[in-house]
Amino acid sequence: MTFLGVPAALWGGIIGSTLTYLITFLRERRKLEDAHRAPQREALGEIISAANELKVCASDMLDQAGLTGRQTSEDAALSSIRLFERALLDVERAFAVGRLTVVEAACYEQMMRAYHEYSRLRRSTNMAWLANSQYWQRFIKALTTHSDILDNEIASLVDVSQDRLSPTQGWRNKVRMKVARARIEASFPEEGNRTPRAPQSPGGGQG
């Protein structure tokens, strides 16, 4: 038996080879997509980690500087200030790596929104204000305001990146994830599917 002059057995081989090629192509494409997304996820993870460390250092600095009423030593206060300044530089470095690594347009745009808010925080937290008690409240207000906005921008960055940079999945798991997200949003309507946030900075209402 033939079809278009080609024996049926040969057609079976052609169809089988085509299906094998298609499956292999899809598998390799998934691997390539994962390889494309992985360094971007890592870069964004570094930004999140550095921003959280900055908030911890800020809290410790205000505590050691006596702005919260704690009795402390001058050496401890100076050490905490240096750690805060180092944390600022670590956030700057993390964003610099992100700018060189993140190529997904929507993720890049939100990352840069977060970076510009970080830049405002860096410019507004004038370390010289700590030397004069009359500027303490201004320092705390600037630090708290921009830290909280930065926190929200980074949370939005995670939201934007969730579908674009998460590991590639089969269609079945995509359906399961969609159902899981719907359940989360139904259970926590005030938060929806937002990423867990880090504790707020000093004066932000959370410890």
Phi, psi and chi 1 to 4 in degrees:
 res  aa     phi    psi   chi1   chi2   chi3   chi4
   1 MET       -  133.8 -178.7  178.1  178.5      -
   2 THR  -129.2  160.8   62.4      -      -      -
   3 PHE  -137.5  121.7  179.8   70.2      -      -
   4 LEU    56.0   32.9  -62.3  178.2      -      -
   5 GLY    80.1    3.5      -      -      -      -
   6 VAL  -109.0  129.8  178.7      -      -      -
   7 PRO   -58.3  147.1  -23.8   33.6      -      -
   8 ALA   -59.5  -38.5      -      -      -      -
   9 ALA   -61.5  -37.7      -      -      -      -
  10 LEU   -69.4  -37.8 -174.9   56.3      -      -
  11 TRP   -60.6  -39.7  -87.3  113.8      -      -
  12 GLY   -60.5  -40.6      -      -      -      -
  13 GLY   -66.4  -40.4      -      -      -      -
  14 ILE   -63.5  -45.3  -66.9  173.1      -      -
  15 ILE   -64.5  -42.9  -66.6  173.4      -      -
  16 GLY   -62.1  -42.7      -      -      -      -
  17 SER   -65.5  -38.9  -62.4      -      -      -
  18 THR   -64.0  -43.8  -58.5      -      -      -
  19 LEU   -64.5  -41.0  -71.0  175.5      -      -
  20 THR   -61.9  -43.0  -60.9      -      -      -
  21 TYR   -62.5  -42.9  172.1   80.1      -      -
  22 LEU   -63.4  -44.9  179.3   60.5      -      -
  23 ILE   -63.6  -42.9  -67.7  172.1      -      -
  24 THR   -64.1  -40.8  -58.5      -      -      -
  25 PHE   -61.3  -45.6  171.4   78.7      -      -
  26 LEU   -64.9  -38.2  -66.9  175.1      -      -
  27 ARG   -66.1  -44.2 -175.5 -177.5  -63.5  116.5
  28 GLU   -68.2  -34.9  -68.4  -57.8  -44.6      -
  29 ARG   -63.4  -39.8 -178.6 -177.4  178.2 -175.6
  30 ARG   -63.8  -40.6 -178.5 -180.0  -61.0  179.0
  31 LYS   -63.3  -41.2  -69.8 -179.2  179.8  178.6
  32 LEU   -65.3  -39.7  -71.5  174.0      -      -
  33 GLU   -64.3  -41.4  -73.1 -178.2   -5.6      -
  34 ASP   -63.2  -41.4  -82.1  -24.2      -      -
  35 ALA   -65.0  -31.4      -      -      -      -
  36 HIS   -73.3  -36.2  172.7   72.7      -      -
  37 ARG   -85.8  -32.0  -65.6  177.2  176.1 -175.0
  38 ALA   -54.8  -51.1      -      -      -      -
  39 PRO   -64.7  -29.3   20.6  -32.1      -      -
  40 GLN   -69.3  -41.7  -61.3 -177.3   75.3      -
  41 ARG   -61.2  -42.4  -70.8 -162.5  -57.3  -91.6
  42 GLU   -63.3  -41.7 -176.3  176.5   -8.4      -
  43 ALA   -64.0  -42.8      -      -      -      -
  44 LEU   -67.9  -34.7  -64.7 -177.0      -      -
  45 GLY   -62.6  -37.1      -      -      -      -
  46 GLU   -65.6  -37.8  -71.1  -66.0  -35.2      -
  47 ILE   -63.9  -46.2  -68.2  173.1      -      -
  48 ILE   -61.9  -45.5  -65.2  168.0      -      -
  49 SER   -62.3  -44.3  177.5      -      -      -
  50 ALA   -66.3  -38.9      -      -      -      -
  51 ALA   -66.4  -39.9      -      -      -      -
  52 ASN   -65.6  -40.7  -72.9  -20.1      -      -
  53 GLU   -64.6  -35.7 -178.1   63.8   23.2      -
  54 LEU   -60.8  -40.9  175.3   64.4      -      -
  55 LYS   -68.5  -36.6  -63.1 -178.3   74.5  173.1
  56 VAL   -64.7  -44.8  171.8      -      -      -
  57 CYS   -65.3  -36.2  -70.4      -      -      -
  58 ALA   -64.2  -43.9      -      -      -      -
  59 SER   -61.8  -43.6  178.4      -      -      -
  60 ASP   -66.5  -38.1 -177.2   63.1      -      -
  61 MET   -62.7  -46.0  177.4 -173.5   62.8      -
  62 LEU   -64.6  -36.0  -63.8 -177.8      -      -
  63 ASP   -67.1  -48.7 -165.4   25.0      -      -
  64 GLN   -69.9  -26.6  -65.0  -67.5  -15.1      -
  65 ALA   -78.3   -4.3      -      -      -      -
  66 GLY    84.4    8.0      -      -      -      -
  67 LEU   -73.0  -15.2  -57.9 -173.6      -      -
  68 THR  -103.0    6.1   59.7      -      -      -
  69 GLY    93.6    0.1      -      -      -      -
  70 ARG   -78.3  139.3  175.9 -178.5  176.1 -178.0
  71 GLN   -82.1  123.5  -62.8  -63.8  -40.6      -
  72 THR  -144.6  173.5 -175.5      -      -      -
  73 SER   -96.7  160.6   67.6      -      -      -
  74 GLU   -65.5  -37.7 -177.9  176.9   -8.5      -
  75 ASP   -63.1  -42.4  -72.3  -17.2      -      -
  76 ALA   -65.5  -38.6      -      -      -      -
  77 ALA   -65.0  -46.0      -      -      -      -
  78 LEU   -63.5  -39.2  -69.1  174.6      -      -
  79 SER   -63.1  -41.7  177.0      -      -      -
  80 SER   -67.3  -35.0   65.9      -      -      -
  81 ILE   -65.7  -41.9  -69.1  173.9      -      -
  82 ARG   -63.6  -39.6  -75.6 -165.6  -66.4  -92.0
  83 LEU   -65.1  -38.3  -71.6  174.5      -      -
  84 PHE   -64.6  -44.4  175.7   72.8      -      -
  85 GLU   -62.9  -38.1  -67.9  174.8  -31.0      -
  86 ARG   -65.8  -38.6 -177.6  179.1  -60.9  173.6
  87 ALA   -64.2  -37.1      -      -      -      -
  88 LEU   -59.5  -43.5  -77.3  171.6      -      -
  89 LEU   -66.6  -35.3  -67.2  176.2      -      -
  90 ASP   -65.8  -38.2  -74.6  -17.4      -      -
  91 VAL   -66.2  -42.1  174.6      -      -      -
  92 GLU   -58.8  -44.4 -178.4   72.9   38.8      -
  93 ARG   -63.4  -42.9  179.0 -163.5   58.8   78.2
  94 ALA   -62.7  -41.6      -      -      -      -
  95 PHE   -67.1  -36.0  -87.1  115.4      -      -
  96 ALA   -62.1  -43.1      -      -      -      -
  97 VAL   -64.4  -41.1  172.8      -      -      -
  98 GLY   -60.6  -40.0      -      -      -      -
  99 ARG   -64.8  -29.1  -67.0  170.6   67.2 -178.3
 100 LEU   -85.8  -14.4  -65.3  172.6      -      -
 101 THR  -112.8  -41.9  -52.7      -      -      -
 102 VAL   -77.8  122.9  176.0      -      -      -
 103 VAL  -121.1   -9.1  -65.7      -      -      -
 104 GLU   -69.5  122.1  -69.9  -69.2  -24.5      -
 105 ALA   -57.0  -49.6      -      -      -      -
 106 ALA   -64.8  -38.2      -      -      -      -
 107 CYS   -67.5  -41.8  -58.9      -      -      -
 108 TYR   -62.5  -43.7 -179.5   84.9      -      -
 109 GLU   -60.9  -46.6  179.3 -179.8   -4.0      -
 110 GLN   -69.1  -34.5 -177.5   56.3   39.8      -
 111 MET   -61.0  -41.3  179.3 -173.4   68.4      -
 112 MET   -70.8  -30.7  -66.4  -51.1  -62.2      -
 113 ARG   -61.7  -43.6  -70.5  179.8 -176.5  -84.2
 114 ALA   -65.1  -39.2      -      -      -      -
 115 TYR   -63.5  -43.0  173.8   73.1      -      -
 116 HIS   -66.1  -33.0  -74.7  -60.7      -      -
 117 GLU   -69.6  -38.6 -170.2   55.2   44.6      -
 118 TYR   -60.1  -41.0  156.5   75.6      -      -
 119 SER   -61.8  -38.8  -64.4      -      -      -
 120 ARG   -64.3  -41.0  -66.8 -170.5 -177.7  103.0
 121 LEU   -61.6  -46.2 -178.1  153.7      -      -
 122 ARG   -61.8  -41.9 -175.1 -171.3   59.3 -160.7
 123 ARG   -71.9  -32.8  -69.1 -167.0  -59.1  -92.3
 124 SER   -84.2  -24.1   65.8      -      -      -
 125 THR   -86.3   77.1   52.0      -      -      -
 126 ASN   -70.9  112.1 -172.4  -23.1      -      -
 127 MET   -64.1  -23.9  -58.0  -55.3  -64.9      -
 128 ALA   -65.6  -21.1      -      -      -      -
 129 TRP   -64.3  -25.6  -70.8  -10.2      -      -
 130 LEU   -67.7  -19.7  -75.9  174.2      -      -
 131 ALA   -79.7  -10.2      -      -      -      -
 132 ASN  -133.5  120.2 -166.8  -36.5      -      -
 133 SER   -61.1  -26.2   59.2      -      -      -
 134 GLN   -69.9  -15.0   66.1  176.6  -39.2      -
 135 TYR  -101.4    0.2  -66.9  119.2      -      -
 136 TRP   -58.9  -48.8  -74.1   -3.2      -      -
 137 GLN   -62.7  -36.0  -68.9  -57.3  -42.1      -
 138 ARG   -65.3  -40.0 -175.3 -174.7  -59.5 -179.7
 139 PHE   -62.6  -48.9 -179.6   90.0      -      -
 140 ILE   -62.5  -42.1  -65.8  174.4      -      -
 141 LYS   -63.2  -45.5 -178.7  178.4  179.6 -179.4
 142 ALA   -63.9  -44.2      -      -      -      -
 143 LEU   -63.7  -45.1 -179.8   60.9      -      -
 144 THR   -66.2  -47.3  -60.2      -      -      -
 145 THR   -59.6  -51.8  -62.4      -      -      -
 146 HIS   -74.0  -29.4  -68.8  -67.3      -      -
 147 SER   -65.4  -41.7  -69.4      -      -      -
 148 ASP   -68.7  -39.4  -71.9  -15.2      -      -
 149 ILE   -66.0  -42.0  -63.2  174.9      -      -
 150 LEU   -60.4  -40.5  176.3   60.4      -      -
 151 ASP   -59.3  -43.7 -170.3   43.0      -      -
 152 ASN   -67.2  -38.8  -74.0  -34.0      -      -
 153 GLU   -65.0  -39.0  -66.6  -68.8   -4.2      -
 154 ILE   -70.7  -37.1  -71.7 -179.9      -      -
 155 ALA   -60.8  -40.5      -      -      -      -
 156 SER   -65.9  -34.5  -64.0      -      -      -
 157 LEU   -61.9  -40.9  175.9   59.0      -      -
 158 VAL   -64.7  -42.4  175.2      -      -      -
 159 ASP   -60.2  -46.2  -69.0  -19.9      -      -
 160 VAL   -64.4  -36.1  169.3      -      -      -
 161 SER   -83.6  -13.4  -56.4      -      -      -
 162 GLN   -57.1  -48.5 -173.0  171.0   10.9      -
 163 ASP   -84.7  -30.0  -70.5  -34.1      -      -
 164 ARG   -81.9  -28.4  -65.4  169.6  175.9   81.9
 165 LEU  -122.3    1.0  -63.8 -179.4      -      -
 166 SER   -69.5  157.5   59.6      -      -      -
 167 PRO   -55.4  141.3  -25.7   34.8      -      -
 168 THR   -63.7  146.7   54.3      -      -      -
 169 GLN  -133.7  158.1  -49.7  165.9   59.5      -
 170 GLY   -73.6  162.8      -      -      -      -
 171 TRP   -63.8  -31.6   67.2  -91.1      -      -
 172 ARG   -64.8  -44.1  -69.5 -178.2  180.0  176.9
 173 ASN   -69.9  -31.0 -162.6   61.7      -      -
 174 LYS   -61.4  -39.9  -72.4 -177.4  178.9  179.2
 175 VAL   -65.3  -43.1  171.7      -      -      -
 176 ARG   -62.1  -41.6  -64.6 -169.3 -172.6  103.1
 177 MET   -64.5  -39.1  -74.0  -66.2  -65.0      -
 178 LYS   -62.7  -41.1 -174.5  175.5 -178.7  179.2
 179 VAL   -66.2  -42.4  171.2      -      -      -
 180 ALA   -62.1  -42.0      -      -      -      -
 181 ARG   -64.3  -40.5  -68.5 -179.8 -173.2  177.5
 182 ALA   -62.3  -38.2      -      -      -      -
 183 ARG   -66.8  -41.7  -71.6  175.0  179.4  168.1
 184 ILE   -62.2  -46.2  -67.6  -63.9      -      -
 185 GLU   -63.4  -35.0  -68.4  173.3   -1.6      -
 186 ALA   -71.7  -33.8      -      -      -      -
 187 SER   -78.9  -32.0  -61.3      -      -      -
 188 PHE  -129.7   70.7  -54.5   96.9      -      -
 189 PRO   -62.2  -26.0   23.1  -34.2      -      -
 190 GLU   -74.1  -21.9   69.7  -77.0    0.3      -
 191 GLU  -111.1  -28.3  -69.2  -67.7  -24.6      -
 192 GLY    65.0 -135.1      -      -      -      -
 193 ASN  -104.0   24.8 -164.5   43.7      -      -
 194 ARG   -68.3  151.3  -65.1  -62.8  -61.0  -89.7
 195 THR   -69.7  147.6 -179.0      -      -      -
 196 PRO   -57.7  135.8  -23.1   33.6      -      -
 197 ARG   -95.2  153.4  -67.0  179.8   55.5 -172.7
 198 ALA   -73.4  158.7      -      -      -      -
 199 PRO   -55.7  144.9  -23.3   33.3      -      -
 200 GLN   -70.8  160.4  -67.5 -173.3    4.1      -
 201 SER   -70.4  169.2   58.3      -      -      -
 202 PRO   -54.1  130.4  -25.7   34.5      -      -
 203 GLY    89.2   -3.3      -      -      -      -
 204 GLY   -86.6   -7.0      -      -      -      -
 205 GLY   105.8   -9.8      -      -      -      -
 206 GLN  -128.8  156.5  -67.9 -179.8   -7.0      -
 207 GLY   -96.3      -      -      -      -      -
